[in-house]
Amino acid sequence: MSLNKKRILLIYPPSPVLNREDRCQQPTRDLIVIPPLPPTDLMYLAAIAEKEGYEAKIEDYSQGGDYENDLREFRPDYLVVNIATPTLENDLDSVTKAKELCPHVKTIAKGAAFLTLAERIMKEHNHLDYGILGEAEETLKEILQEKPQAEILGLYYKENGEIKFTGQRPFIEDLDSLPFPARHLVDNSIYRRPDNNKVQATIKVSRGCPFHCFFCLATPVSGSKVRRRSPENIVAEIKECVEKYNIRNFLFWSDIFNLDKKWTMDLCQAIIDSGLKITWSANTRADTADLEMAKMMYKSGCRLVSIGVESGSQYMLEKMGKKITLDDVRRTVKVFKKAKIRIYNYFVIGLPWETEETVEETIRFAIELDSDFISFYTATPLPGSRFYDYAKEHNLFDKSTSFENAYFYPAVNTHSLSKERVFELHKSAIRRFYLRPLYILKMLSRIRSLEEVKNYFTAGMNVLLRK
C-alpha cells in the first residue's frame, strides 16, 4: 500500500451473489445456468482512478473476503459501492460500516436504483455522501479530481441537510475513449463458464438499446442510442486478456449485440484477422440475424448466443413491446442451429397480462424450439422500468412484495394469477423443458470433459430439487 497516494476501494458488498449489471440485477443462487459475472463496471472505474493517480483496490465480497479488515488495513479515502435493488438495504449497510471504521472516507454508491429511489436512498442513509445516476465513469473522475460537487453532472449529494441533484449527465459517446478494465485488480479465476468451468472475461462491446421493452432496464440505464466500440478497440482488449491473463473465453456484453450487421461482421473479421484463438458468446435479438452473419460469428469463435424470446404467446409479445414475432424466433433459432452455434433462450413468466393459457403457450414454444439451454424468469418490476410504473398504477404491489428473490420468486400478482400460482407455473416450465428424456440424451452426448459432467450434474440437481 502506498503512503503517498490517495486510496479508493471499489466493492461488490458482502451481500448474496448477484449479477450486478444494472439492467439485470439477477441473484444467481436460484438460477440454473447463470454464472456470477466479474465486476467489470468496477474495473472500469478503478482504471480511471489509477489514471488520476489513486491507488485502487477492487473486492467482490459476495465471493468472500473480510470487508472490515480491508477497511482497517487499506484505509480508503473513497469507497465506491455497487448497489442493487434486490439487496439494497444490505448493500447500504456496507456504507455505514465504512463510516464507522473509517470516519474520513467519502462514500459513493452507484446503481440502477438511483433511477427511481435516489431521494429515498439519500434521505434514509446518512452515511452516504454521493449517489451517481447514470454512467459512472466521468462522474467518478470529476469527484476524484475534487471538482466542486455542484458542477459534477449525474451526482446526488447533501448540502446543509438538503438533497441536491446536479442534473442528468449525457451518455459517453466515444466508448473507445475509456481505459480497458483494470483486470489486474481482481482474481479472474473466480469467474468461469458454467459448462466447462474455464475462466471467462466479460467484454462490454456496446451500450444502449432502442426497443425499451416493458420489463427491461436497458434503455433507462443506457439510453436508446446504441453506442458501439470499434472492432479494433475490442480486439485490443481481447488481445490483452489473452496475452496478459491467459483468458480465451469471453462474454461479449451488450444491451443488443448484432443490431448493426456491418459492425457485427467487421468485429468478427477483426477477430479472425488477429489470429487470436478464442471462444465467445453474446446476446441477440430474434429478428436481426441471418445465416451469413451466424456463419461469420462461428468462424470467429462464437459458440453460444442468448436470445430474448420472452414468450411463446404473440399476444404477450405485443403487450410487452418486444416487436418480434414467433416466426422471427423460429427463423433465428434455425439459423444459429445451422451455423452450429448453441442457443440459450430467455423467457419471462408473470407479466400483468399473463394467464394459464399464455404460460402454456410459452412452455410449448420453448420445447418446440428445443434450444440447448433456457431460463424461465419470473417477471420482476425493478424500479426504473415501465413495468414498475405500471405495477404501481394498477396496485399490483402488496405488503409482501419483495425484490430479494428477483427473477425467481414473483414480486407481484398478474391481473389473473397470484404470485404463488406464477411460481408453480415457473417451476413446472423448468422441469418440463429440462427433464425431457431426449433433451437429457442430447446434452449427455455433447459432454467432453469431467468438468462438464460435474457442472451438468449440479445443474440437473438444481432442477430436481427446486422448491
Secondary structure, DSSP 4 states (H G I P E B T S, - for coil): --SSS-EEEEEE-SSS-EE--TTT-EESTT-SS-PPPP-HHHHHHHHHHHHTT-EEEEEEGGG---HHHHHHHH--SEEEEE--GGGHHHHHHHHHHHHHH-TTPEEEEESGGGGTSHHHHHHH-TT--EEE-S--HHHHHHHHTT--GGGSTTEEEEETTEEEE--PPPPPS-GGGSPPP-GGGS-GGG-B-TTT--BEEEEE-EE--SS--TT--HHHHH-SS-EE--HHHHHHHHHHHHHHH---EEEEE-SSSSSSHHHHHHHHHHHHHHT---EEEEEE-TTS--HHHHHHHHHTTEEEEEEEEE-S-HHHHHHTT----HHHHHHHHHHHHHTT-EEEEEEEE--TT--HHHHHHHHHHHHHHT-SEEEEEEP---TTSHHHHHHHHTT---TT--STTTTTS-SS--SSS-HHHHHHHHHHHHHHHHT-HHHHHHHHHH--SHHHHHHHHHHHHHHHT--
